[in-house]
Amino acid sequence: MTERHEVHKETLSNGCKIQVKAEILRDGSLELLIGVYRPDGTVIFEGHDPRPHLLDMEAALDWGIDIAKGIGNSQRTL
């Protein structure tokens, strides 16, 4: 059985944390959740993005990581 979801968690150089989850739902569609947080845990961005619906799970996860890093790295937190 293949995995139905993949999660990527990372702390960026400025202390922001990102979490991206790509999940295949029961109907076969793909859901992508993107979270970006300050070092103290407060939310910078949380949401799902339906745009990568034509991508496979791994490609969608990579795409979401790029989005999350772009948001996180633009923050001045340290």
Stockholm file with secondary structure:
# STOCKHOLM 1.0

chainA/1-78         MTERHEVHKETLSNGCKIQVKAEILRDGSLELLIGVYRPDGTVIFEGHDPRPHLLDMEAALDWGIDIAKGIGNSQRTL
#=GR chainA/1-78 SS CCCSEEEEEEECTTSCEEEEEEEECTTSCEEEEEEEECTTSCEEEEEECCGGGGSCHHHHHHHHHHHHHHHHHTCCCC
#=GC SS_cons        CCCSEEEEEEECTTSCEEEEEEEECTTSCEEEEEEEECTTSCEEEEEECCGGGGSCHHHHHHHHHHHHHHHHHTCCCC
//
